[in-house]
Amino acid sequence: MRTKRLFLIATILISSAVTIFAAMPKDTIRTAIPADSIKMGNALYVKNCARCHKLKDPGKYTMAKWPGLVNKMQKRAKISDEQKALILTYLATAAKK
């Protein structure tokens, strides 16, 4: 049940992330997202993305750019939509403005 709730929250956040997060200061984003979602997203990012290449600094790209990059890598990394949403939630906390 908790996983479904986190998935729903992450999906809602990610679906509107480009619009909402682009206009929000990073500190506001961090307080709007549950800390455990950020932690899980970070762990998934490190575990899955570092298997094939050097990790990108989350601040290297804007929140408008991250979803496209993660979508391209999802199949290669063999991550679920829920995992992708958590990774994007983490990346939103540090994305470049």
VEXFI-665753 format. One line per field, with one value per atom (N, C-alpha, C, O): residue number from 0; atom name; x, y, z. Coordinates in Angstrom, 1 decimal, padded with zeros to 4 digits, always signed. Example, Ala and Ser with C-alpha at 12.3 -4.5 7.8 and 13.67 -1.06 7.14 Angstrom:
! residues 2
pos = c(0 | 0 | 0 | 0 | 1 | 1 | 1 | 1) .
site = c(N | CA | C | O | N | CA | C | O) .
u = c(+013.2 | +012.3 | +013.2 | +014.2 | +012.8 | +013.7 | +012.9 | +013.4) .
v = c(-005.7 | -004.5 | -003.3 | -003.3 | -002.2 | -001.1 | +000.0 | +001.1) .
w = c(+007.8 | +007.8 | +007.8 | +008.5 | +007.1 | +007.1 | +007.9 | +008.0) .
//
This chain:
! residues 97
pos = c(0 | 0 | 0 | 0 | 1 | 1 | 1 | 1 | 2 | 2 | 2 | 2 | 3 | 3 | 3 | 3 | 4 | 4 | 4 | 4 | 5 | 5 | 5 | 5 | 6 | 6 | 6 | 6 | 7 | 7 | 7 | 7 | 8 | 8 | 8 | 8 | 9 | 9 | 9 | 9 | 10 | 10 | 10 | 10 | 11 | 11 | 11 | 11 | 12 | 12 | 12 | 12 | 13 | 13 | 13 | 13 | 14 | 14 | 14 | 14 | 15 | 15 | 15 | 15 | 16 | 16 | 16 | 16 | 17 | 17 | 17 | 17 | 18 | 18 | 18 | 18 | 19 | 19 | 19 | 19 | 20 | 20 | 20 | 20 | 21 | 21 | 21 | 21 | 22 | 22 | 22 | 22 | 23 | 23 | 23 | 23 | 24 | 24 | 24 | 24 | 25 | 25 | 25 | 25 | 26 | 26 | 26 | 26 | 27 | 27 | 27 | 27 | 28 | 28 | 28 | 28 | 29 | 29 | 29 | 29 | 30 | 30 | 30 | 30 | 31 | 31 | 31 | 31 | 32 | 32 | 32 | 32 | 33 | 33 | 33 | 33 | 34 | 34 | 34 | 34 | 35 | 35 | 35 | 35 | 36 | 36 | 36 | 36 | 37 | 37 | 37 | 37 | 38 | 38 | 38 | 38 | 39 | 39 | 39 | 39 | 40 | 40 | 40 | 40 | 41 | 41 | 41 | 41 | 42 | 42 | 42 | 42 | 43 | 43 | 43 | 43 | 44 | 44 | 44 | 44 | 45 | 45 | 45 | 45 | 46 | 46 | 46 | 46 | 47 | 47 | 47 | 47 | 48 | 48 | 48 | 48 | 49 | 49 | 49 | 49 | 50 | 50 | 50 | 50 | 51 | 51 | 51 | 51 | 52 | 52 | 52 | 52 | 53 | 53 | 53 | 53 | 54 | 54 | 54 | 54 | 55 | 55 | 55 | 55 | 56 | 56 | 56 | 56 | 57 | 57 | 57 | 57 | 58 | 58 | 58 | 58 | 59 | 59 | 59 | 59 | 60 | 60 | 60 | 60 | 61 | 61 | 61 | 61 | 62 | 62 | 62 | 62 | 63 | 63 | 63 | 63 | 64 | 64 | 64 | 64 | 65 | 65 | 65 | 65 | 66 | 66 | 66 | 66 | 67 | 67 | 67 | 67 | 68 | 68 | 68 | 68 | 69 | 69 | 69 | 69 | 70 | 70 | 70 | 70 | 71 | 71 | 71 | 71 | 72 | 72 | 72 | 72 | 73 | 73 | 73 | 73 | 74 | 74 | 74 | 74 | 75 | 75 | 75 | 75 | 76 | 76 | 76 | 76 | 77 | 77 | 77 | 77 | 78 | 78 | 78 | 78 | 79 | 79 | 79 | 79 | 80 | 80 | 80 | 80 | 81 | 81 | 81 | 81 | 82 | 82 | 82 | 82 | 83 | 83 | 83 | 83 | 84 | 84 | 84 | 84 | 85 | 85 | 85 | 85 | 86 | 86 | 86 | 86 | 87 | 87 | 87 | 87 | 88 | 88 | 88 | 88 | 89 | 89 | 89 | 89 | 90 | 90 | 90 | 90 | 91 | 91 | 91 | 91 | 92 | 92 | 92 | 92 | 93 | 93 | 93 | 93 | 94 | 94 | 94 | 94 | 95 | 95 | 95 | 95 | 96 | 96 | 96 | 96) .
site = c(N | CA | C | O | N | CA | C | O | N | CA | C | O | N | CA | C | O | N | CA | C | O | N | CA | C | O | N | CA | C | O | N | CA | C | O | N | CA | C | O | N | CA | C | O | N | CA | C | O | N | CA | C | O | N | CA | C | O | N | CA | C | O | N | CA | C | O | N | CA | C | O | N | CA | C | O | N | CA | C | O | N | CA | C | O | N | CA | C | O | N | CA | C | O | N | CA | C | O | N | CA | C | O | N | CA | C | O | N | CA | C | O | N | CA | C | O | N | CA | C | O | N | CA | C | O | N | CA | C | O | N | CA | C | O | N | CA | C | O | N | CA | C | O | N | CA | C | O | N | CA | C | O | N | CA | C | O | N | CA | C | O | N | CA | C | O | N | CA | C | O | N | CA | C | O | N | CA | C | O | N | CA | C | O | N | CA | C | O | N | CA | C | O | N | CA | C | O | N | CA | C | O | N | CA | C | O | N | CA | C | O | N | CA | C | O | N | CA | C | O | N | CA | C | O | N | CA | C | O | N | CA | C | O | N | CA | C | O | N | CA | C | O | N | CA | C | O | N | CA | C | O | N | CA | C | O | N | CA | C | O | N | CA | C | O | N | CA | C | O | N | CA | C | O | N | CA | C | O | N | CA | C | O | N | CA | C | O | N | CA | C | O | N | CA | C | O | N | CA | C | O | N | CA | C | O | N | CA | C | O | N | CA | C | O | N | CA | C | O | N | CA | C | O | N | CA | C | O | N | CA | C | O | N | CA | C | O | N | CA | C | O | N | CA | C | O | N | CA | C | O | N | CA | C | O | N | CA | C | O | N | CA | C | O | N | CA | C | O | N | CA | C | O | N | CA | C | O | N | CA | C | O | N | CA | C | O | N | CA | C | O | N | CA | C | O | N | CA | C | O | N | CA | C | O | N | CA | C | O | N | CA | C | O | N | CA | C | O | N | CA | C | O | N | CA | C | O | N | CA | C | O | N | CA | C | O) .
u = c(+000.8 | +000.0 | +000.9 | +000.6 | +001.9 | +002.8 | +003.5 | +003.7 | +003.9 | +004.5 | +003.6 | +004.0 | +002.4 | +001.4 | +001.2 | +001.0 | +001.1 | +000.9 | +002.1 | +002.0 | +003.3 | +004.5 | +004.6 | +005.0 | +004.2 | +004.2 | +003.2 | +003.5 | +002.0 | +001.0 | +001.5 | +001.4 | +002.1 | +002.7 | +003.8 | +003.8 | +004.7 | +005.8 | +005.3 | +005.8 | +004.3 | +003.7 | +003.1 | +003.3 | +002.4 | +001.7 | +002.8 | +002.7 | +003.8 | +004.8 | +005.6 | +005.9 | +005.9 | +006.7 | +005.9 | +006.5 | +004.6 | +003.8 | +003.7 | +003.5 | +003.8 | +003.8 | +005.1 | +005.2 | +006.2 | +007.4 | +008.0 | +008.6 | +007.9 | +008.5 | +008.0 | +008.7 | +006.7 | +006.0 | +006.2 | +006.6 | +006.0 | +006.0 | +007.4 | +007.8 | +008.3 | +009.6 | +010.5 | +011.4 | +010.3 | +011.0 | +010.8 | +011.7 | +009.7 | +009.4 | +009.7 | +009.6 | +010.1 | +010.3 | +011.7 | +012.6 | +012.1 | +013.5 | +013.7 | +012.8 | +015.0 | +015.3 | +014.9 | +014.5 | +015.0 | +014.7 | +013.2 | +012.8 | +012.4 | +010.9 | +010.6 | +009.7 | +011.3 | +011.1 | +011.4 | +010.7 | +012.5 | +013.0 | +011.9 | +011.7 | +011.3 | +010.3 | +008.9 | +008.1 | +008.7 | +007.4 | +007.4 | +006.4 | +008.6 | +008.7 | +009.1 | +010.0 | +008.4 | +008.8 | +010.3 | +010.8 | +011.0 | +012.4 | +012.7 | +013.7 | +011.8 | +012.1 | +012.0 | +012.6 | +011.2 | +011.1 | +012.4 | +012.9 | +013.0 | +014.2 | +015.4 | +016.2 | +015.4 | +016.4 | +016.3 | +017.3 | +015.1 | +014.9 | +015.3 | +015.9 | +014.9 | +015.3 | +016.8 | +017.3 | +017.5 | +018.9 | +019.5 | +020.4 | +019.1 | +019.6 | +019.4 | +020.3 | +018.2 | +018.0 | +018.8 | +019.3 | +019.0 | +019.8 | +021.3 | +021.8 | +021.8 | +023.2 | +023.3 | +024.2 | +022.4 | +022.4 | +022.3 | +023.0 | +021.3 | +021.0 | +021.8 | +022.2 | +022.0 | +022.7 | +024.2 | +024.9 | +024.8 | +026.2 | +026.7 | +027.9 | +025.8 | +026.1 | +026.8 | +027.7 | +026.3 | +026.8 | +027.7 | +028.5 | +027.5 | +028.3 | +028.5 | +027.9 | +029.4 | +029.6 | +028.4 | +027.7 | +028.0 | +026.8 | +027.0 | +028.0 | +025.9 | +025.8 | +025.5 | +024.7 | +026.0 | +025.7 | +024.2 | +023.9 | +023.3 | +021.9 | +021.8 | +020.8 | +022.7 | +022.6 | +023.1 | +023.1 | +023.5 | +024.1 | +022.9 | +023.1 | +021.7 | +020.6 | +019.4 | +019.3 | +018.5 | +017.3 | +016.3 | +016.4 | +015.3 | +014.2 | +013.4 | +012.8 | +013.5 | +012.8 | +013.6 | +013.0 | +014.9 | +015.8 | +015.8 | +015.9 | +015.8 | +015.9 | +014.9 | +015.3 | +013.6 | +012.7 | +013.0 | +012.9 | +013.4 | +013.8 | +015.0 | +015.0 | +016.0 | +017.2 | +016.9 | +017.3 | +016.1 | +015.7 | +014.8 | +015.0 | +013.9 | +013.1 | +013.9 | +013.6 | +014.9 | +015.8 | +016.5 | +016.8 | +016.9 | +017.7 | +016.9 | +017.4 | +015.6 | +014.7 | +014.8 | +015.0 | +014.7 | +014.7 | +016.0 | +016.1 | +017.1 | +018.5 | +018.7 | +019.3 | +018.3 | +018.5 | +017.6 | +017.8 | +016.5 | +015.5 | +014.9 | +014.8 | +014.4 | +013.7 | +012.3 | +011.9 | +011.4 | +010.0 | +009.6 | +010.4 | +008.4 | +007.9 | +007.9 | +008.2 | +007.6 | +007.7 | +009.1 | +009.4 | +010.1 | +011.5 | +011.9 | +012.6 | +011.5 | +011.8 | +011.2 | +011.9 | +010.0 | +009.4 | +010.2 | +010.3 | +010.6 | +011.4 | +012.8 | +013.2 | +013.4 | +014.7 | +014.5 | +015.2 | +013.4 | +013.1 | +012.8 | +013.1 | +012.1 | +011.8 | +013.1 | +013.2 | +014.1 | +015.4 | +016.1 | +016.6 | +016.1 | +016.8 | +016.2 | +016.8 | +014.8 | +014.2 | +014.7 | +014.6 | +015.2 | +015.7 | +017.0 | +017.4 | +017.7 | +019.0 | +019.2 | +020.3 | +018.1 | +018.2 | +018.6 | +018.3 | +019.3 | +019.6 | +018.4 | +017.4 | +018.4 | +017.2 | +017.2 | +016.3) .
v = c(-001.2 | +000.0 | +001.3 | +002.2 | +001.2 | +002.4 | +002.6 | +003.8 | +001.6 | +001.7 | +002.3 | +003.1 | +001.9 | +002.4 | +003.9 | +004.7 | +004.3 | +005.7 | +006.5 | +007.6 | +006.0 | +006.7 | +006.8 | +007.9 | +005.8 | +005.8 | +006.8 | +007.6 | +006.9 | +007.9 | +009.3 | +010.2 | +009.5 | +010.9 | +011.2 | +012.3 | +010.3 | +010.5 | +010.8 | +011.7 | +010.0 | +010.2 | +011.6 | +012.2 | +012.0 | +013.3 | +014.4 | +015.3 | +014.2 | +015.2 | +015.3 | +016.4 | +014.2 | +014.1 | +014.6 | +015.3 | +014.3 | +014.7 | +016.2 | +016.8 | +016.9 | +018.3 | +019.0 | +020.2 | +018.2 | +018.7 | +019.8 | +020.8 | +019.6 | +020.6 | +022.0 | +023.0 | +022.0 | +023.3 | +023.8 | +025.0 | +023.0 | +023.4 | +023.6 | +024.7 | +022.6 | +022.7 | +023.8 | +024.3 | +024.0 | +025.0 | +026.4 | +027.2 | +026.6 | +027.9 | +028.0 | +029.1 | +026.9 | +026.9 | +026.9 | +026.3 | +027.6 | +027.5 | +026.1 | +025.4 | +025.7 | +024.3 | +024.0 | +022.9 | +024.9 | +024.7 | +024.4 | +023.6 | +025.0 | +024.8 | +023.4 | +022.7 | +023.0 | +021.7 | +020.6 | +019.7 | +020.8 | +019.8 | +019.7 | +018.6 | +020.8 | +020.7 | +020.2 | +019.7 | +020.2 | +019.7 | +018.2 | +017.6 | +017.6 | +016.2 | +015.5 | +015.9 | +014.4 | +013.6 | +013.2 | +012.7 | +013.3 | +013.0 | +011.6 | +011.3 | +010.6 | +009.2 | +009.0 | +008.1 | +009.8 | +009.7 | +010.2 | +009.6 | +011.2 | +011.8 | +010.7 | +010.5 | +010.1 | +009.1 | +007.9 | +007.4 | +007.4 | +006.3 | +006.6 | +005.8 | +007.8 | +008.2 | +008.3 | +007.9 | +008.8 | +008.9 | +007.5 | +007.3 | +006.6 | +005.3 | +004.6 | +003.9 | +004.7 | +004.1 | +004.8 | +004.0 | +006.1 | +006.7 | +006.2 | +005.9 | +006.1 | +005.6 | +004.2 | +003.8 | +003.4 | +001.9 | +001.6 | +000.8 | +002.2 | +001.8 | +002.6 | +002.0 | +003.8 | +004.6 | +004.4 | +004.5 | +004.2 | +004.0 | +002.6 | +002.4 | +001.7 | +000.4 | +000.5 | -000.2 | +001.5 | +001.6 | +002.8 | +002.8 | +003.9 | +005.1 | +005.9 | +005.7 | +006.9 | +007.8 | +008.6 | +009.0 | +008.8 | +009.5 | +011.0 | +011.6 | +011.5 | +013.0 | +013.7 | +013.3 | +014.9 | +015.8 | +016.2 | +016.8 | +016.0 | +016.4 | +017.9 | +018.3 | +018.7 | +020.2 | +020.5 | +021.7 | +019.5 | +019.8 | +020.1 | +020.8 | +019.5 | +019.7 | +020.4 | +020.3 | +021.0 | +021.6 | +020.5 | +019.4 | +020.8 | +019.8 | +019.6 | +018.5 | +020.5 | +020.3 | +019.2 | +018.6 | +019.1 | +018.2 | +016.8 | +015.8 | +016.6 | +015.4 | +014.3 | +013.2 | +014.6 | +013.5 | +012.9 | +011.6 | +013.6 | +013.1 | +012.1 | +011.1 | +012.6 | +011.7 | +010.4 | +009.4 | +010.5 | +009.3 | +008.4 | +007.2 | +009.0 | +008.2 | +007.3 | +006.2 | +008.0 | +007.3 | +006.1 | +005.1 | +006.3 | +005.2 | +004.2 | +003.2 | +004.4 | +003.5 | +002.1 | +001.2 | +001.8 | +000.5 | -000.2 | -001.3 | +000.5 | +000.0 | -000.3 | -001.4 | +000.5 | +000.3 | -000.7 | -001.1 | -001.0 | -002.0 | -001.5 | -002.3 | -000.3 | +000.3 | +000.4 | +000.7 | +000.3 | +000.4 | +001.9 | +002.8 | +002.1 | +003.5 | +004.1 | +005.3 | +003.3 | +003.8 | +004.2 | +005.2 | +003.4 | +003.7 | +004.9 | +005.8 | +005.1 | +006.2 | +007.5 | +008.5 | +007.4 | +008.5 | +009.0 | +010.1 | +008.0 | +008.3 | +008.9 | +009.8 | +008.4 | +009.0 | +010.4 | +011.3 | +010.7 | +012.0 | +013.0 | +014.1 | +012.4 | +013.2 | +013.6 | +014.8 | +012.7 | +013.0 | +014.1 | +015.1 | +013.9 | +014.8 | +016.2 | +017.2 | +016.3 | +017.6 | +018.4 | +019.7 | +017.8 | +018.5 | +019.2 | +020.1 | +018.8 | +019.4 | +019.9 | +020.3 | +019.8 | +020.2 | +021.7 | +022.5 | +022.0 | +023.4 | +024.2 | +023.6 | +025.4 | +026.3 | +026.6 | +027.3) .
w = c(+000.0 | +000.0 | +000.0 | -000.7 | +000.8 | +000.9 | -000.5 | -000.9 | -001.1 | -002.4 | -003.4 | -004.2 | -003.4 | -004.3 | -004.1 | -005.0 | -002.8 | -002.4 | -002.9 | -003.4 | -002.6 | -003.1 | -004.6 | -005.1 | -005.3 | -006.7 | -007.2 | -008.1 | -006.6 | -007.0 | -006.8 | -007.6 | -005.6 | -005.3 | -006.3 | -006.8 | -006.5 | -007.4 | -008.8 | -009.5 | -009.3 | -010.6 | -010.8 | -011.8 | -009.8 | -009.8 | -009.9 | -010.6 | -009.0 | -009.0 | -010.3 | -010.8 | -010.8 | -012.0 | -013.2 | -014.1 | -013.3 | -014.4 | -014.5 | -015.6 | -013.4 | -013.5 | -013.1 | -012.9 | -013.0 | -012.5 | -013.4 | -012.9 | -014.7 | -015.6 | -015.4 | -015.3 | -015.2 | -015.0 | -013.5 | -013.3 | -012.6 | -011.2 | -010.7 | -010.2 | -010.9 | -010.4 | -011.0 | -010.4 | -012.3 | -013.0 | -012.4 | -012.5 | -011.8 | -011.3 | -009.8 | -009.2 | -009.1 | -007.7 | -007.3 | -008.0 | -006.2 | -005.7 | -005.2 | -004.8 | -005.3 | -004.9 | -003.5 | -003.2 | -002.6 | -001.2 | -001.1 | -000.2 | -001.8 | -001.8 | -002.4 | -001.8 | -003.4 | -003.9 | -002.9 | -002.7 | -002.2 | -001.2 | -000.1 | +000.4 | +000.3 | +001.4 | +000.9 | +001.7 | -000.4 | -001.0 | -001.2 | -001.4 | -001.3 | -001.6 | -000.3 | +000.4 | +000.0 | +001.2 | +001.1 | +000.1 | +002.3 | +002.3 | +001.9 | +001.3 | +002.3 | +001.9 | +000.4 | -000.1 | -000.3 | -001.7 | -002.4 | -003.3 | -001.8 | -002.3 | -002.1 | -002.9 | -000.9 | -000.5 | -001.4 | -002.0 | -001.6 | -002.5 | -003.9 | -004.6 | -004.4 | -005.8 | -005.9 | -007.0 | -004.9 | -005.0 | -005.0 | -005.8 | -004.2 | -004.1 | -005.5 | -006.0 | -006.1 | -007.4 | -008.5 | -009.3 | -008.4 | -009.4 | -009.3 | -010.4 | -008.2 | -008.0 | -008.4 | -009.2 | -007.9 | -008.2 | -009.7 | -010.2 | -010.3 | -011.7 | -012.8 | -013.8 | -012.6 | -013.6 | -013.6 | -014.6 | -012.4 | -012.3 | -012.8 | -013.0 | -013.1 | -013.6 | -015.0 | -015.3 | -015.8 | -017.2 | -017.5 | -018.4 | -016.7 | -017.0 | -015.7 | -014.7 | -015.8 | -014.7 | -014.5 | -015.4 | -013.2 | -012.9 | -013.3 | -013.1 | -013.8 | -014.1 | -012.8 | -012.0 | -012.7 | -011.6 | -011.9 | -012.9 | -010.9 | -011.1 | -011.5 | -012.2 | -011.0 | -011.3 | -012.7 | -013.1 | -013.5 | -014.8 | -015.8 | -016.8 | -015.6 | -016.5 | -015.7 | -014.5 | -016.5 | -015.9 | -015.7 | -016.3 | -015.0 | -014.8 | -016.1 | -016.2 | -017.0 | -018.3 | -019.1 | -020.0 | -018.9 | -019.7 | -019.1 | -019.8 | -017.7 | -017.1 | -017.5 | -017.8 | -017.6 | -018.0 | -019.3 | -019.4 | -020.3 | -021.6 | -021.5 | -022.1 | -020.7 | -020.5 | -019.8 | -020.2 | -018.7 | -018.0 | -018.8 | -018.7 | -019.5 | -020.4 | -021.4 | -021.6 | -022.0 | -022.9 | -022.3 | -022.9 | -021.0 | -020.3 | -019.6 | -019.2 | -019.5 | -018.6 | -019.1 | -018.3 | -020.4 | -020.9 | -020.7 | -020.3 | -021.0 | -020.8 | -019.3 | -019.0 | -018.4 | -017.0 | -016.4 | -015.3 | -017.2 | -016.7 | -015.4 | -014.4 | -015.4 | -014.2 | -014.5 | -015.7 | -013.5 | -013.7 | -013.8 | -013.5 | -014.1 | -014.1 | -012.7 | -012.6 | -011.7 | -010.3 | -010.0 | -009.4 | -010.3 | -010.1 | -010.8 | -010.3 | -012.1 | -012.9 | -012.2 | -012.2 | -011.7 | -011.0 | -009.8 | -009.5 | -009.0 | -007.9 | -008.2 | -007.6 | -009.3 | -009.7 | -010.2 | -009.8 | -010.9 | -011.4 | -010.2 | -010.2 | -009.2 | -008.0 | -007.3 | -006.9 | -007.2 | -006.6 | -007.5 | -007.0 | -008.8 | -009.7 | -009.6 | -009.8 | -009.4 | -009.3 | -008.1 | -008.2 | -007.1 | -006.0 | -006.2 | -005.5 | -007.3 | -007.5 | -009.0 | -009.3 | -009.7 | -011.2 | -011.3 | -010.4 | -012.4 | -012.7 | -013.0 | -013.6 | -012.7 | -013.0 | -014.5 | -014.9) .
//
